[in-house]
Amino acid sequence: MDMKLPQDTLTIDPIAMNVVNRVAAGSRLDGDLQFDGGLLVQGEISGQIRVNGRLIVWKGGIVRGTVRVQGDLYLFGQLGAADASAQDTQLECVGMAYVAQTGVSTGTLMAKRLQLYEGADLRGPFKTLKLGGNLPVLHDVQSQQPLRAPGSRP
């Protein structure tokens, strides 16, 4: 008997979540990129990436590089390349990171909190962000200054 609990279901509503940007399946973007509002990745994206909102990596979507997410992460696809080291892709999420059954992370994932669903594949390291002070590793994509939590002082 397989019992499904409410916490086992992850519902995505792009309109309610203010996901206004999309990289469609079959598309590839590479470079220094910034997105205002949420981002849905169904294709491939890599480089220095800043998302001022939620990041949804759909099944079949791939994200690589240095990524800063100012919201929650929903991973149904791939974070990092399958044959690369954990240092090649680093994602910093100031919100919650949800890794679904189809989600695979080979990169370094840093988030305030982590929710793994049954079947999620977390191959790279996970680090918990302490938002009371400086964030640990990544630097701001735009200014190359250390990132700070909202309300913190330099």
C-alpha positions in Angstrom: 0.0 0.0 0.0 1.5 3.3 -1.1 0.4 6.2 1.0 0.8 9.7 -0.5 0.9 12.6 2.0 0.1 16.2 1.2 3.8 17.2 1.7 4.7 14.8 -1.1 3.0 17.0 -3.7 4.7 20.1 -5.2 2.4 22.5 -7.0 3.8 25.1 -9.4 1.7 28.1 -10.5 3.9 30.4 -12.6 1.4 33.2 -12.6 0.9 33.3 -8.9 4.6 32.9 -8.4 5.5 35.9 -10.6 7.5 33.7 -13.0 7.7 36.1 -16.0 10.8 34.9 -17.7 11.3 31.6 -19.6 14.1 29.8 -21.4 12.2 27.4 -23.6 13.0 23.8 -24.4 15.6 23.6 -27.1 17.0 27.1 -26.3 20.4 27.9 -24.8 21.6 31.0 -23.1 25.1 31.6 -21.9 26.8 34.7 -20.3 26.3 37.3 -17.6 22.5 37.2 -17.2 20.0 38.9 -14.9 16.3 38.2 -14.7 13.8 40.4 -12.8 10.9 38.3 -11.7 10.9 34.5 -11.6 12.6 32.3 -14.3 11.4 29.0 -15.8 14.2 27.0 -17.4 13.1 24.3 -19.8 16.2 24.6 -22.0 19.8 25.2 -21.0 21.3 28.2 -19.2 24.9 28.8 -18.1 27.2 31.6 -16.9 27.0 34.2 -14.2 23.2 34.2 -13.5 21.1 36.3 -11.1 17.4 35.7 -10.6 15.5 38.3 -8.7 12.6 35.9 -7.9 12.0 32.2 -8.0 13.9 29.8 -10.2 12.1 26.8 -11.6 14.3 24.3 -13.5 11.9 22.0 -15.3 12.4 18.4 -16.2 14.9 18.5 -19.1 16.2 21.9 -18.1 19.8 22.4 -17.2 21.5 25.2 -15.2 25.3 25.6 -15.0 27.6 28.3 -13.7 27.5 30.7 -10.8 23.8 31.3 -9.9 22.3 33.7 -7.3 18.5 33.2 -6.6 16.6 35.9 -4.6 13.7 33.5 -4.0 13.0 29.8 -3.9 14.5 27.1 -6.1 12.4 24.4 -7.6 14.6 21.7 -9.2 12.9 19.2 -11.5 15.8 19.1 -14.0 19.6 19.3 -13.7 21.8 21.6 -11.7 25.3 21.3 -13.0 26.8 19.1 -15.7 26.7 15.3 -15.2 30.5 15.0 -15.8 31.6 18.2 -14.0 32.9 18.8 -10.5 30.7 20.3 -7.8 32.8 23.5 -8.0 31.8 24.1 -11.7 28.3 25.0 -10.7 27.4 26.8 -7.5 23.9 28.0 -6.7 23.1 30.2 -3.8 19.4 30.5 -2.9 18.2 32.9 -0.2 15.0 31.0 0.1 13.9 27.4 0.2 15.4 24.8 -2.3 13.0 22.1 -3.4 14.5 19.1 -5.2 11.8 17.0 -6.8 11.8 13.3 -7.6 13.3 14.0 -11.1 15.7 16.7 -9.8 19.5 16.1 -10.0 22.1 18.3 -8.5 25.8 17.7 -9.2 26.8 21.2 -8.3 27.2 22.9 -5.0 23.8 23.9 -3.6 23.5 26.6 -0.9 20.2 27.6 0.5 18.5 28.7 3.7 16.5 25.5 3.8 16.3 22.3 1.7 13.3 20.0 0.9 14.1 16.7 -0.8 11.4 14.6 -2.3 11.6 10.9 -2.6 13.8 10.0 -5.6 15.7 13.4 -5.6 19.4 13.0 -6.5 21.7 15.3 -4.6 25.2 14.3 -5.7 27.0 17.6 -5.0 27.4 19.2 -1.6 24.7 21.2 0.2 25.4 24.1 2.5 23.0 25.9 4.8 23.0 29.7 4.5 23.0 31.6 7.7 21.3 34.8 6.7 22.3 36.8 9.8 25.5 38.1 8.2 27.5 37.7 5.0 26.6 34.9 2.7 29.4 32.4 2.5 30.8 31.9 -1.0 29.4 33.5 -4.0 29.8 37.1 -5.1 27.2 39.4 -6.5 27.0 38.9 -10.3 26.6 42.6 -11.0 29.0 44.4 -8.6 31.4 41.6 -7.7 30.9 42.6 -4.1 30.1 40.0 -1.4 26.4 39.4 -1.1 24.7 40.4 2.1 21.4 39.4 3.5 18.6 42.0 3.4 19.0 44.3 6.4 22.6 43.3 7.2 25.4 45.8 7.6 28.7 45.8 5.7 
